[in-house]
């Protein structure tokens, strides 16, 4: 397979402890050409830049900061117009990718004629020690139709940029769980698969977005948004039995004005 070009987006907010390892794991991806967008979500400190000192002059890596704190999904929406590669990949700033992750996902994209490919993953702690492994279903579309809600780990996905363009990116009105909303919407127009092997290391720690008491799983904020996601999905499913209006797949755009400021 010829070497493909992939853009990777890593938003972060005060993740200096893990950011270098996350960026390094993308910079060391094998058999693909990566263009990496690292966006600081107005952390109010330059510690993240100190962590990335050795990558400041790497032409593959583009560093930005936001003019105000807006959350990861508004950031991803703002970065999408800057991307020129046919493929896009994501990663959380506290996670780590296997060196073959993106290459193996692109192989599945081509072999299975898929549009979006996630991966099975290994759960690690703050020290990087393995806690457990999660094998994801091969056919995400099939299991989603059967009612299984967790069919892909959103930060692990690699996909055609045209899918993101068709779906207008992410819900720009929320700080949490918009990637889950994206998976539900994508299922209507995209073939979604997962790699059998684990190529992603998902870190569990108390300060992560999914573990923090204000934004994590079980929080009032996340529960309220999940209820909104499920209500939208029920309306789409009811409508799709007759004819799905593609406009129902388009999320609300960014509701906050902000600037992406390049960091030299």
RODRENSE-773829 format. One line per field, with one value per residue (C-alpha): residue number from 1; y, z, x. Coordinates in steps of 0.1 Angstrom, whole numbers, plus 5000, padded with zeros to 4 digits. Example, Ala and Ser with C-alpha at 12.3 -4.5 7.8 and 13.67 -1.06 7.14 Angstrom:
<atoms>
n	1,2
Y	4955,4989
Z	5078,5071
X	5123,5137
</atoms>
This chain:
<atoms>
n	1,2,3,4,5,6,7,8,9,10,11,12,13,14,15,16,17,18,19,20,21,22,23,24,25,26,27,28,29,30,31,32,33,34,35,36,37,38,39,40,41,42,43,44,45,46,47,48,49,50,51,52,53,54,55,56,57,58,59,60,61,62,63,64,65,66,67,68,69,70,71,72,73,74,75,76,77,78,79,80,81,82,83,84,85,86,87,88,89,90,91,92,93,94,95,96,97,98,99,100,101,102,103,104,105,106,107,108,109,110,111,112,113,114,115,116,117,118,119,120,121,122,123,124,125,126,127,128,129,130,131,132,133,134,135,136,137,138,139,140,141,142,143,144,145,146,147,148,149,150,151,152,153,154,155,156,157,158,159,160,161,162,163,164,165,166,167,168,169,170,171,172,173,174,175,176,177,178,179,180,181,182,183,184,185,186,187,188,189,190,191,192,193,194,195,196,197,198,199,200,201,202,203,204,205,206,207,208,209,210,211,212,213,214,215,216,217,218,219,220,221,222,223,224,225,226,227,228,229,230,231,232,233,234,235,236,237,238,239,240,241,242,243,244,245,246,247,248,249,250,251,252,253,254,255,256,257,258,259,260,261,262,263,264
Y	5000,5034,5058,5079,5114,5117,5148,5142,5165,5166,5192,5196,5215,5214,5180,5187,5155,5133,5155,5148,5110,5115,5137,5115,5085,5103,5117,5081,5066,5042,5038,5070,5107,5126,5163,5169,5198,5203,5228,5242,5251,5284,5267,5299,5285,5277,5245,5225,5243,5234,5198,5199,5217,5191,5192,5230,5230,5198,5208,5181,5196,5227,5243,5265,5280,5292,5328,5314,5280,5262,5225,5198,5196,5233,5230,5201,5220,5250,5229,5209,5237,5238,5201,5192,5155,5128,5111,5125,5108,5118,5112,5124,5143,5118,5087,5069,5053,5022,5030,5010,5023,5046,5023,4993,5014,5026,4989,4981,5012,4999,4961,4964,4995,5012,5049,5050,5026,5025,5000,4977,4993,4988,5007,5021,5041,5074,5056,5038,5005,4981,4977,4958,4953,4960,4941,4961,4946,4943,4956,4987,4994,4960,4962,4998,4987,4959,4985,4983,5018,5015,5003,5025,5044,5078,5092,5062,5066,5073,5082,5099,5136,5136,5119,5148,5173,5156,5155,5191,5178,5178,5193,5227,5234,5210,5203,5166,5135,5151,5123,5098,5119,5119,5080,5079,5103,5087,5053,5065,5073,5055,5020,5017,4990,4983,4966,4933,4940,4968,4998,5024,5030,5047,5063,5064,5092,5114,5146,5133,5147,5113,5108,5143,5146,5177,5163,5125,5095,5098,5135,5157,5175,5143,5126,5155,5156,5118,5122,5148,5125,5096,5119,5130,5095,5083,5110,5101,5064,5071,5093,5069,5043,5065,5088,5103,5140,5145,5177,5157,5145,5180,5191,5226,5246,5262,5285,5304,5328,5323,5324,5297,5315,5299,5294,5299
Z	5000,4990,5019,5026,5041,5072,5094,5131,5156,5193,5213,5249,5281,5308,5298,5300,5320,5291,5260,5250,5249,5229,5203,5202,5194,5164,5152,5152,5131,5106,5069,5068,5063,5092,5096,5133,5146,5184,5198,5233,5246,5263,5292,5304,5307,5283,5301,5271,5248,5270,5269,5231,5228,5205,5181,5178,5145,5131,5098,5103,5135,5137,5170,5179,5209,5212,5222,5248,5263,5240,5245,5221,5196,5187,5183,5159,5139,5136,5125,5098,5071,5075,5066,5030,5034,5023,5057,5092,5125,5161,5194,5230,5246,5274,5252,5232,5197,5186,5159,5134,5144,5115,5089,5101,5101,5066,5055,5069,5052,5019,5024,5038,5017,5049,5056,5093,5112,5150,5169,5199,5227,5259,5290,5309,5341,5347,5349,5316,5332,5315,5334,5308,5272,5252,5220,5199,5175,5139,5123,5142,5120,5126,5164,5165,5147,5173,5201,5213,5222,5225,5191,5186,5208,5191,5198,5181,5147,5113,5085,5051,5055,5031,5058,5082,5055,5047,5084,5091,5118,5155,5176,5184,5214,5239,5259,5262,5242,5208,5193,5204,5187,5156,5155,5157,5128,5107,5108,5084,5056,5065,5067,5102,5112,5140,5139,5157,5173,5199,5185,5210,5246,5264,5297,5327,5353,5376,5356,5322,5306,5310,5347,5361,5384,5365,5329,5333,5329,5352,5356,5353,5323,5304,5313,5301,5268,5263,5268,5240,5217,5222,5216,5183,5173,5181,5158,5131,5133,5132,5102,5084,5082,5055,5042,5062,5056,5054,5072,5103,5102,5104,5140,5155,5144,5168,5191,5204,5184,5189,5171,5164,5171,5155,5178,5162
X	5000,5015,5021,4990,4987,4967,4959,4956,4939,4948,4930,4942,4935,4962,4973,5010,5016,5007,5008,5044,5038,5006,5023,5053,5031,5017,5050,5064,5036,5050,5042,5020,5027,5012,5002,4995,4974,4979,4956,4958,4924,4934,4951,4966,5001,5030,5039,5025,5050,5079,5068,5068,5101,5117,5088,5086,5106,5090,5073,5047,5034,5012,5007,4977,4961,4925,4915,4891,4883,4858,4862,4875,4846,4845,4882,4879,4853,4876,4906,4887,4888,4927,4930,4940,4946,4920,4921,4917,4925,4919,4936,4930,4959,4963,4962,4989,4988,5006,5032,5011,4977,4969,4985,4965,4933,4939,4944,4910,4895,4907,4902,4867,4858,4849,4846,4855,4877,4882,4903,4902,4922,4941,4932,4962,4965,4983,5016,5010,5005,4980,4947,4926,4919,4887,4880,4856,4830,4842,4810,4800,4769,4754,4757,4745,4713,4709,4709,4745,4756,4794,4806,4836,4861,4857,4892,4907,4890,4906,4882,4878,4876,4846,4826,4834,4825,4792,4782,4795,4818,4807,4779,4794,4773,4787,4819,4812,4802,4798,4819,4793,4767,4789,4790,4752,4749,4777,4760,4734,4759,4792,4805,4821,4845,4871,4904,4906,4939,4945,4964,4953,4961,4932,4943,4921,4929,4909,4914,4902,4871,4854,4864,4861,4830,4817,4821,4826,4805,4775,4778,4747,4762,4770,4737,4717,4736,4732,4695,4696,4716,4691,4661,4676,4684,4649,4635,4660,4651,4614,4618,4642,4615,4600,4626,4655,4660,4698,4695,4687,4723,4737,4746,4744,4774,4799,4780,4810,4832,4869,4902,4928,4961,4992,5021,5055
</atoms>
